[in-house]
């Protein structure tokens, strides 16, 4: 498994300069306005279900959260005690859970999306134009993402997405290291349907746009798991802010007696709900437009 550093595989000076510029949400160019993606920038972003938003108004009970070394609980049938909520754990880490239902989304769409959207900044921006500014991958990772000999579900394994977005606490530069299910810590003997149908996860290192290059980045583990139900594809998210993954195991990176700020945890919980409400509504349409076209 790759040993991460904040921004290891791209020209970081250029990345930071471009990221700062793109947070200004520059208008689409004439060429972009004439392209097939322009219509997604012109439509209204759907609002989340108010009942879902209400569940994250206040923190949930930390005793009803799970720790990252309990990730295989997501492979059990049924539901865990907290499927939507956030809190500060006793060890100071931030916990986030979210559950959404996508009636018209398939696992093929999910696998395609997580390969297609990091290929161009415009792809990432249209997902949530108010908060997503840019994304980049290294030339080597781009080559792998475009390698048709590799199943879509596996192309992100070991790859790093460099994103610039406002995830609830202001614009940040985030390096997201995607992992295979095994490197993430899942029990591979149980990692199959009906327990799980699709997965995208890993860990991230983030710091505010404009921060010093040597600023210490904030770590977080990210898990998006999907399973099929009679009503559609079910998306279950978990974040653990303050953790990284090393050798397939979570590691708390917080100094003693320190905690992730509660506003940052709540902000990410709200952002996650909003961006995936948008994705669930948009993905069937954009996949119908582009899912069978060559990736570019």
C-alpha positions in Angstrom: 0.0 0.0 0.0 1.3 3.5 -0.8 2.7 5.5 2.1 0.9 8.9 1.7 2.3 12.4 1.9 0.0 15.4 1.4 0.6 16.1 -2.3 3.2 13.7 -3.6 2.6 13.0 -7.3 1.9 16.3 -9.0 3.6 19.7 -9.4 2.4 21.0 -6.1 3.4 24.7 -6.8 1.3 24.6 -9.9 -1.5 22.8 -8.1 -1.8 25.3 -5.3 -1.7 28.2 -7.7 -4.4 26.8 -9.9 -6.5 25.8 -6.9 -6.4 29.3 -5.4 -7.5 30.7 -8.8 -10.3 28.1 -9.4 -11.9 28.8 -6.0 -13.1 32.0 -7.6 -15.7 29.9 -9.5 -14.7 31.3 -12.9 -17.5 31.3 -15.5 -17.4 28.6 -18.2 -15.4 29.3 -21.3 -17.0 29.6 -24.7 -15.8 26.0 -25.5 -17.2 24.7 -22.3 -20.6 26.5 -22.9 -20.8 24.8 -26.2 -20.0 21.3 -24.8 -22.3 18.6 -23.6 -21.7 19.3 -19.9 -22.9 23.0 -19.9 -26.5 22.0 -19.1 -25.5 20.5 -15.8 -24.2 23.9 -14.6 -27.4 25.6 -15.5 -29.8 23.5 -13.5 -30.9 24.0 -9.9 -29.2 21.8 -7.3 -31.8 19.7 -5.5 -32.3 20.2 -1.8 -31.8 17.3 0.6 -34.7 15.6 2.3 -35.5 17.9 5.3 -35.9 14.9 7.6 -32.4 13.9 6.7 -31.0 17.3 7.4 -32.8 17.4 10.7 -30.9 14.3 11.8 -27.7 16.2 11.7 -28.8 19.4 13.4 -27.3 18.1 16.7 -24.7 15.5 17.4 -25.7 11.9 17.8 -24.8 9.7 20.8 -21.1 8.7 20.5 -21.9 5.4 22.1 -24.1 4.6 19.0 -21.3 5.3 16.5 -18.7 2.8 15.3 -15.0 3.1 15.2 -13.0 2.5 11.9 -11.8 -0.9 13.1 -15.5 -2.0 13.1 -15.8 -1.4 9.4 -16.9 -4.9 8.7 -20.2 -4.2 10.6 -21.2 -2.6 7.3 -21.3 -6.0 5.8 -23.9 -7.3 8.2 -27.6 -7.4 7.1 -29.9 -4.8 8.5 -28.7 -1.4 9.9 -26.5 0.0 12.6 -27.7 2.1 15.4 -26.6 5.3 13.7 -27.1 5.4 9.9 -27.3 9.2 9.7 -25.6 11.5 12.2 -22.3 12.9 13.4 -20.5 13.3 16.7 -17.1 13.7 18.4 -15.9 10.3 19.6 -14.3 9.9 23.1 -10.9 9.8 21.5 -11.4 13.2 19.9 -12.0 11.9 16.3 -15.0 13.1 14.3 -17.6 10.5 13.2 -20.1 10.9 10.3 -22.7 8.5 9.0 -25.1 9.0 6.2 -27.6 6.7 4.4 -29.3 7.5 1.1 -31.5 5.6 -1.4 -31.0 6.0 -5.1 -34.0 4.5 -6.9 -32.6 4.9 -10.4 -28.8 4.4 -9.8 -27.0 1.1 -10.6 -23.6 -0.1 -9.4 -22.3 0.3 -13.0 -23.1 4.0 -12.7 -21.3 4.3 -9.4 -18.1 2.5 -10.7 -18.2 4.7 -13.9 -18.6 7.9 -11.9 -15.7 7.4 -9.6 -13.4 6.8 -12.6 -14.9 9.5 -14.9 -15.2 12.5 -12.5 -11.5 12.8 -11.6 -10.4 12.9 -15.2 -11.2 16.6 -15.7 -11.8 19.5 -13.3 -15.0 20.3 -15.2 -16.4 16.9 -14.4 -15.8 17.5 -10.7 -17.2 21.0 -10.7 -20.6 20.0 -12.3 -21.2 17.6 -9.5 -21.7 20.4 -7.0 -20.8 23.8 -8.7 -21.3 25.8 -5.5 -18.6 23.9 -3.6 -16.4 21.9 -6.0 -13.6 23.9 -7.6 -11.2 21.5 -9.2 -9.7 18.0 -9.3 -6.5 16.6 -10.7 -4.7 13.3 -11.0 -1.1 12.5 -11.8 -0.3 11.4 -15.4 0.4 7.9 -14.2 -2.9 7.7 -12.3 -4.8 9.1 -15.3 -3.3 6.3 -17.5 -4.6 3.7 -15.1 -8.0 5.3 -14.9 -8.2 5.1 -18.7 -6.9 1.5 -18.9 -9.8 -0.5 -20.3 -8.1 -3.8 -19.4 -8.9 -3.0 -15.7 -12.5 -3.3 -14.5 -14.0 0.1 -13.6 -14.5 -1.0 -10.0 -10.7 -1.5 -9.6 -9.2 1.4 -11.5 -9.1 3.8 -8.5 -7.3 1.3 -6.2 -4.0 2.9 -5.1 -4.8 6.1 -7.0 -4.8 9.7 -5.6 -7.4 12.4 -6.4 -6.3 15.9 -5.7 -9.5 17.9 -5.1 -10.2 21.5 -4.2 -13.6 22.0 -2.6 -15.5 23.5 0.3 -16.5 20.5 2.4 -18.3 22.6 5.0 -15.4 24.6 6.4 -14.1 26.7 3.6 -12.1 25.9 0.5 -9.5 23.1 1.0 -6.9 21.2 -1.0 -7.5 17.5 -0.3 -5.4 14.5 -1.4 -7.6 11.4 -1.4 -5.8 8.1 -1.5 -8.3 5.5 -2.8 -7.8 1.9 -1.6 -8.8 -1.6 -2.5 -11.4 -3.2 -0.1 -8.6 -5.4 1.3 -6.2 -2.5 1.9 -9.1 -0.6 3.5 -9.6 -3.4 6.1 -12.7 -5.2 4.8 -13.0 -9.0 5.4 -12.7 -10.1 1.8 -14.4 -13.4 2.5 -17.6 -11.4 3.2 -17.0 -8.6 0.7 -19.7 -9.7 -1.8 -23.3 -9.4 -2.6 -25.8 -9.2 -0.9 -23.5 -7.7 1.8 -22.1 -5.1 -0.6 -22.4 -4.3 -4.3 -19.9 -1.4 -4.8 -17.3 0.5 -2.8 -15.2 3.7 -3.0 -13.0 4.6 -0.1 -9.7 5.4 1.4 -8.3 8.3 3.3 -7.6 12.0 2.8 -5.2 14.7 3.9 -6.5 18.3 3.7 -5.5 21.8 4.4 -7.1 25.2 3.6 -6.5 26.9 0.3 -3.8 29.5 0.9 -2.2 27.6 3.8 1.6 27.3 3.9 3.0 24.4 1.9 4.4 22.9 5.1 1.2 23.3 7.1 0.2 20.0 8.8 -2.7 18.5 6.9 -5.9 17.2 8.6 -6.5 13.4 8.1 -9.7 11.5 7.6 -10.9 8.1 6.5 -13.7 8.0 3.9 -16.0 5.0 3.2 -18.8 4.9 0.6 -20.4 1.5 0.5 -23.4 0.5 -1.7 -25.8 -2.4 -1.5 -28.9 -3.4 -3.6 -32.4 -3.2 -2.1 -35.8 -3.7 -3.5 -36.3 0.0 -3.6 -33.0 0.8 -5.3 -29.3 1.2 -4.6 -28.5 2.1 -0.9 -25.6 4.3 -0.2 -24.0 4.2 3.3 -21.3 6.6 4.1 -18.9 6.7 7.0 -16.1 9.3 7.8 -13.6 9.2 10.7 -11.9 12.6 10.9 -8.5 12.4 12.6 -7.7 9.0 11.3 -5.5 7.5 8.5 -5.1 4.0 7.3 -1.7 2.2 7.6 -1.2 -1.4 6.4 -4.9 -2.0 6.3 -5.5 -0.7 9.8 -6.9 2.6 11.0 -4.5 4.8 13.0 -5.6 7.8 15.1 -3.4 10.7 14.2 -4.6 13.3 16.8 -2.3 14.6 19.5 -3.3 13.6 23.1 -6.1 15.7 24.5 -7.0 17.2 21.1 -10.3 16.8 19.2 -11.5 17.6 15.8 -13.6 20.8 16.0 -17.3 20.0 16.1 -18.2 22.6 13.4 -15.9 20.9 10.9 -17.5 17.5 11.5 -21.1 18.9 11.2 -20.1 20.9 8.1 -18.7 17.8 6.4 -21.9 15.8 7.4 -24.1 18.5 5.8 -21.9 18.8 2.7 -21.9 15.0 2.2 -25.7 14.9 2.4 -26.0 17.8 -0.1 -23.5 16.6 -2.7 -24.8 13.0 -2.7 -28.4 14.2 -3.0 -27.2 16.0 -6.1 -25.4 12.9 -7.4 -28.3 10.6 -6.9 -30.5 12.8 -9.0 -27.9 13.7 -11.7 -26.1 10.4 -12.2 -28.7 8.5 -14.2 -29.0 11.4 -16.6 -25.2 12.0 -17.1 -24.6 8.2 -17.4 -27.3 8.0 -20.1 -25.5 10.8 -21.9 -21.9 9.7 -21.6 -21.7 6.3 -19.9 -21.2 4.5 -23.2 -18.8 7.0 -24.7 -15.0 6.8 -24.5 -13.7 8.3 -21.4 -11.8 11.5 -22.0 
